Amino acid sequence: MKPTAISGAGLFTPPDSVSNDELVQAFNAWVDDFNAENAAAISAGELDSKAHSSVEFIEKASGIKSRFVMNKSGIIDPHRMVPRLAPRTNDQPSVMCEMGVAAAHQAMAQAGVTADDIDAVIVAASNMERAYPAIAIEVQAHLGIKGFAFDMNVACSSATFGIQQAHSMVVSGSARRVLMVNPEICTGHLNFKDRDSHFIFGDVATAVIVETLDDCRSSHAFEILDTKLQTIFSNNIRNNFGFLNRATEEGIGQVDKLFVQEGRKVFREVCPAVAEQITGQLAELNIAPDA
């Protein structure tokens, strides 16, 4: 098997960021409005009151202090709490394409490659802003890359699965080099009115170049020693938004059409599975965990 490497990496972060304090102020203002507007129902026991959040709660639960976002004003407006993005025509690059291209340019520069050196583009993300045309093909067009491109979605593991697919294509010989782009606009499907999850995500785009180690021109390359994929179905993280929503009108706008998770259950599921997979793979490669 031909050894492969990540020969270049790129990172795009939006100019806006939201601190925990700003997020909490917006959330608590919304909570006060909600409780006031529904005071009668809450008093009658028909509705639960909403609880305030705090900077201390967020940092203890996540360690997060700030997050980059594509739009700040809409998120911290307690009467909106959704990013405010201007509409774009079909002739303009999509938001995810624009983010991805910025990260891709950095990755290509670090790898020392041009569009002519790349045979395939993968855009892997937890959510896509549209069904088709594929964001990957749009990125491919804006970068002037020939060959082929496709989108893939494996939720939170999209980027790692994208790298593995790029590695497999290079090993099989179906592509000399692959550009894998991971543009994430998580604020677009995050529920900023949910105390348990409104602080978890921000927006970012990353990109990597995967190629054979022999073809690598970069002095900052990382050899890919091995790959191993695993998926386990769970209802503890869901987003039920999709094209069939309009066929069941009563569900439109419900909270399950955004990111929803049972945080403690996710923790109990993910941590043992990840630890087992990592230690098992290291053992197969004869690498000590503390090496």
N, C-alpha and C positions, 0 to 999 in steps of 0.2 A: 504494500500500500504506500502510495506517495505521501510523504509527510507534508502537512499543510500548516499555514501560519496566518495569524491576524497581522497584517503588515501595516495597517493604518487605521486610525480611529478619529472620529470627529464628534463634536458636541455643539449643539445649538441650545441656548437658553434664552427665553424671552426677556425683554428689557424690564418688564413689570415683575414685582414680587409682592407677596402678601405675608405680613408677619402674623404670628399667633395672636398678638394683641389686637390687630386690625380685624382678624377673622372672628375673634371672640366678641368684639364690640358689635359687629354686624349681626352675629348670631343672637346675642343676648337682646339686642333691640328688636329683632324679629320675634323672639320668644315673648317679650313683654307685649308686643302688639297682638300676638296670637292669643295669649292668655286673657288679655283685656277684651278682645273681640268675642271670645268664647266663654266669658265668665259665667253666664247662666248655665250653659251645658256642663261646664266643669263643676259648678256648685251642685248641680243635680246628679252628678256622678255619671253622666252620659259620655263624658270625654275626659281624658287624662290631661292634666296641665303639663306644659313643657318646662324642663329644667334648664337653668343657665349652664353655660360652659365656662371654662377658665383656662388661662395660660398654663397653670400648674397641671391641670388634668391632661391637657394635650401633650405636654412635654413628658409627663410620667407614662402616658399610654404609648407614646410613639418615639420620643426623642427628637421630634421635628420642631424646629423653631421658625422656619420660614419656607415658602415655596414659590418657585417661579410660575408665572401665569401669563397666558396670552392676552388676557384683559383683566384689569384689576377693578375698574370702576363698577362694573356690573356685579362682580362677586361680593364686594363689600357694601353694596346698596341693600339695606334690609328690606326694601320693597321690591327687589328683583332677585338677588342672590343667584344669578346665572351670568356667565361671561357675555359680554356684548361685542359681537363680531359683525363687521360690515358685510353685507352681501357681496358676492363676487360673480362676475359674468363667466360664462363657459370659456371665454378667451383668456381669462386671468388664471394664474396658477392657484390651485386649491390651497387652503391653509396648511394641510399636512404635507403637500408637495413642497411648498415654500420652506417650511421648517426642515424637511428632509434633504432638500437640495443644499441648504446652508451647511448642514452637518456633513453631507457627502463630499462637498468641496474640500473640507478640512481633511477627511479621511483619505481622499485621493492624493492630496498634496503630501501628507505624511508618508503614504506608501510610495510616492514618486511615480504615480501612474496617471494616464490620461483616459478619456472616454474610449479611445480606440483600443485600450488594453483590457477593457472589461467586457465580458460576454453576457452577463446576467445581472438583473437587479431584483432583489427581494425587499418588499416593504412588509414588515411584520409589526403588528400593533394590536393592542387589546380592543380597539374599536376603530372603525373606519367612518369617515365623514360621509361617504356615499357607497352605494353598492357597485357601481360601474360608471365609467371606465375605471380600471384598477388604478389606484394611486401609484403603484410601482411603475406602470407603463407611462404615466404622466411624468414621474421623476426621470425615467429613462429618456423620454423625449426632451425634457428641459436640459439634461446633461449631454445630450447628443450621443448616447450609448446605443450601439447596435445589439443584435441578439434578441433576448427575450426577458420578460419581467412578469412578476405575479405578486399578488397580495397573499398574506396568510395571517390567521388570527388564532392564537393559542392563549388568550387572556394574558395573565401576568407573565407567562413564560414565553411570550411571542418572540422576544429578542433572542433568547437562548435557542429556541427551536429554529429561528431564522439562521443563526450562525451554524447550527448543525446541518441544516439543509444546504447552506453554502459550502461547507466542508465536504459533504457527500457529493455535490456536483463537481467539485474540483477533483476529488479522488477518483470519481468515475470517468472523468475526462469530458463530461458534457459542457464544461466551462473552464476556461483558463483562470479567470478571476471573477469573483462575484462581489458585488456591492450589496451589503445588507443594511437597510435603513430602518430605524425604529422611531417614528414620530408619534408621540403620545400627547393628545390634548385631553387629559383625564378630567380637567375641570368642566368639560362639556357634558360628561355623563356622571358627575359627582353630585350627590344631593347635599347642598350646603345648608339644608334645614334639618339634617340628621346629626344629632350631637355625637354619635359614636363613630362617624366616618367622615365628617365634613372637612377634617384637617389632614387626611391621609395623603392626598395626591396633589401634584402640580402638573406643569406642562414642560416638555423637553423633547429634543430629538437627538438621537445618537446614530452613528454610522460606522461600519467597519468594512475593510477590504479583506477578503479571504482568498489566498492563492497558495500554490505549492511553495514549500520552503526553498526549493532550488531556484525558483523564479523571483524570489523576494529581493527587492532592491533597498528596502528600508533597514536602517540600523536599529530600529525600535520594534522589531517584530516579536511576536509571541507564538511559539510553536503550539499547535493544537495536539496534545498528546493522545486524547481519546474523547469520545462522545458517548453519551448514554441517555436515552430518553425514557420518560415514564409519565403516564397520565393516570389520574384517579378521579372518577366522577364524584362530584359533590354538589349539593344544593345550598351549601353554606356561603357561597359567593355566587350571585346571579345578577344578570341584567336582562330583563325580558323585552327590551325594546327591539322592534323588528318590523319588517314590511307587512306582516299579518295583523299588526295592532289595529289597523283601520277596519278590519273585518269583525273586531269585537270592540265596538265603540265605548262600551262601559269601562274598559280598562285604560283608555287613552288618558294620559296625564297622571296616572297612579305612580306611587313611589317605586314600584317594582320595575318601572321602565328606566330607572337609573341604577347606579351601582348600589347593591345591597349586600351586606355581609353579616354573618353571625361571628363576630370577632373572636370570641373565646373558643368556639368550635373550630374555627379555621386554625387557630393557634395549636389546638390539640391534634388536629389532623396533619398539618403541614410540618411542624417541627420534627416529629419522629420520622416521617417519611423522607424528609430532606437529609436528616442526619444519617439515616440508614443508607440512602443512595450514595451520599458522598463518601462515607467510610467504606462501603462496599466497593465502589469504583477505585478508590485509592489502594485498597488491598489488592485488587486485581492488577494494578499497575506497580505493586510493590513500593508504594510511596507511603511513608509514615505520616499520620495526620499532623504531627508537629514538625515536619521537615521544613 
